[in-house]
Amino acid sequence: PDLDFAGQLDVRVFDLEGRKVGEALLVRSHVGDKDIAIGKNTIALSSILGGAWDLAPGLYFCIADLTLPGSGNSASATSKFAVAR
């Protein structure tokens, strides 16, 4: 089987008024035989917010678009989260 992998994940965070408060493009690639971890993968919120940790209290939503270049496959997911102090 083909074990090569290339993918990119575009993550955007918005407040409820539709203003973008953060964005990051995560790119991963691997060529050859390697075990790929199955399960949750996490990144620090500060990397999406440009190093800022001080989101104002409120509700936010996140849109993530996964693209697998060369395969024509893609997927999207949306989640919501709250910041309380």
Wavefront OBJ file of the C-alpha trace (Angstrom):
o trace
v 0.000 0.000 0.000
v 0.990 3.629 -0.511
v 2.187 4.904 2.875
v 3.008 8.446 1.775
v 0.945 11.163 3.426
v 0.585 14.876 2.774
v -2.111 17.071 4.195
v -2.874 20.558 5.355
v -5.347 21.810 7.913
v -6.589 25.390 7.762
v -7.943 26.365 11.204
v -9.882 29.612 11.718
v -11.415 30.964 14.952
v -14.229 33.535 14.918
v -16.216 35.420 17.536
v -20.024 35.374 17.365
v -20.053 38.598 15.352
v -18.096 36.833 12.601
v -14.769 38.575 13.212
v -11.754 36.335 12.674
v -9.695 36.261 15.895
v -7.144 33.678 14.804
v -5.951 31.470 11.983
v -3.255 28.891 11.316
v -2.278 26.620 8.458
v -0.852 23.311 9.649
v 1.024 21.234 7.082
v 2.171 17.645 7.609
v 3.849 15.256 5.213
v 5.566 11.903 5.380
v 7.078 9.631 2.759
v 7.625 5.945 3.379
v 6.881 3.402 6.071
v 5.993 4.966 9.423
v 3.406 4.396 12.100
v 0.879 7.213 12.174
v -0.675 7.929 15.556
v -4.393 7.338 15.593
v -6.600 9.434 17.841
v -6.644 13.035 18.922
v -4.003 15.413 17.672
v -3.717 18.724 19.488
v -2.075 22.081 18.953
v -1.707 25.004 21.324
v -4.407 27.650 20.938
v -1.670 30.285 21.121
v -0.323 29.088 17.754
v -3.696 29.864 16.159
v -4.112 33.174 17.983
v -0.679 34.481 17.031
v 0.807 33.921 20.488
v -2.067 35.604 22.332
v -3.693 33.733 25.208
v -6.053 36.441 26.398
v -9.314 35.868 24.543
v -12.128 37.955 25.909
v -14.876 36.036 27.722
v -17.507 34.876 25.269
v -18.481 32.269 22.724
v -16.330 31.389 19.738
v -16.483 28.981 16.858
v -13.744 27.213 14.968
v -13.760 26.000 11.374
v -11.168 23.456 10.243
v -10.703 22.467 6.598
v -8.523 19.439 5.825
v -7.100 19.075 2.321
v -5.106 16.106 1.036
v -3.218 17.497 -1.981
v -3.058 15.208 -4.983
v -5.937 13.033 -3.800
v -8.807 15.432 -4.398
v -10.131 14.609 -0.909
v -11.121 17.200 1.674
v -13.200 17.490 4.822
v -14.497 20.268 7.075
v -15.449 20.409 10.728
v -16.926 23.121 12.940
v -16.815 23.355 16.721
v -17.863 25.860 19.363
v -16.152 26.803 22.607
v -16.598 29.290 25.419
v -14.123 31.405 27.359
v -15.164 32.219 30.922
v -13.269 34.081 33.595
l 1 2 3 4 5 6 7 8 9 10 11 12 13 14 15 16 17 18 19 20 21 22 23 24 25 26 27 28 29 30 31 32 33 34 35 36 37 38 39 40 41 42 43 44 45 46 47 48 49 50 51 52 53 54 55 56 57 58 59 60 61 62 63 64 65 66 67 68 69 70 71 72 73 74 75 76 77 78 79 80 81 82 83 84 85
